[in-house]
């Protein structure tokens, strides 16, 4: 009769074999798969437990049918606008020329087309963003939909909480969707006044293991979206809290890039919020006033691209790769976390060899030291190819923006790292407007002048301890 220890060992081996079978069926990155297999084989109990918690990078949910309905609404709006405008630019629905390829790729991946007639304002300062958000909330007539990864229970958080309470008491329908991990320090006492005033509050994938289908501690909703009356929306990288307006010493000042869009593109952001809301709460947002024909106050063409672990392919990876390979003159990237995919690194190096000017603006200080050092491990190959790398030491650079050829740009919540490309729910706006793109390119150039340019000598002359640290951090890149 086998001993107890023999049974335990057999059970461990069986669990390890079953878990390794799941790893082999996951179709993940080979290096990440190999890392999981080695971990499971070396430490079966801990390895199996970790894989059960954070090994899965997929969530199944259906959204394409609802998105197609919204796309059909926009197509009808476009036809009406085209008839009224007799072929003016405001009636156009998509970019032309070589940018049509990028629009077509994005539309095929997420079933959302580019749409014209938008007024776009981009903010690089927290006070500007918060002022625009407050103005939009105060102007609401029908509903307010807010979605954030982090909402701090501090003075800034209380201010916007109380603004919503005021609007809810006026009869405006208010919904707030927060990520359960990003807002894990938000106590019931903070949001109870919302509930008392009639504000609906939802938490994205809370820690409820019994609801395993919708529970995973590492697949988070990193989006920052505000939609007011289905006509005005704000999207970008800025959360709600004192820290993000430079009131805390550790990483201050804090720099984000946020966008306000008025027009048809707001409908798509409304739809993304609605998809996340029904997933988190079970409530389907429907009825008059939510998906109406929006005004068309401007001329910017905007395409909204939602990405996340509910997609079978890395949409953000495909889009970034296409954007870099399509560039002919310049590529400017600002990101706080730089852990690029191998394919994206190859595309950036290839762009340098094609005489495209590649500029990367990254922070010197970060709230995630492991990612900071992992990112620095990629400096040598990029510098050798001719890329320009700048480190900004004037605060926490949290903006996520990419400009290409001074003709169009991408901004949103996504970082240039594996987590944003594969694990987080993110939101990105593609802005096909030369004026907006040129303004953002100029802002990035100003940031370069405020930063220290990293030269090859700076990398190779670093102390041995730093070189070993960057090399060790690089080992974790499949998981970052």
Secondary structure, DSSP 8 states (H G I E B T S, - for coil): ---HHHHHHHHHHHHHHHHHHHHHTS---HHHHHHHHHHHHHSHHHHHHHHHHHT--------HHHHHHHHHHHHHHHHHHHHHHTS-GGG--S--TTHHHHHHHHHHHHS---EEEEEEEEE-SHHHHHHHHHHHHHT-SSEEEEEES-B-SSHHHHHHHHHHHHHHHTT-EEEEEEETTTTTT--HHHHHHHHHHT-EEEEET-S-TTSGGG--TT--B---EEEETTTEEEEES--BSGGGGT-SSTT-SEE--EEEEESTHHHHHHHHHHHHHHHHH-----STTTS--------EEEEEEEE-TTSSS-HHHHHHHHHHHH-SSEEEEE-S-B---HHHHHHHHHHHHTT-EEEEEEESS-S-HHHHHHHHTTHHHHHHHT-EEEEE-SSEE---EEEETTTEEEEES--BSHIIIIISBEEEEEEE-HHHHHHHHHHHHHHHHTSEEE-HHHHHTS-HHHHHHHHHHHTTGGG-
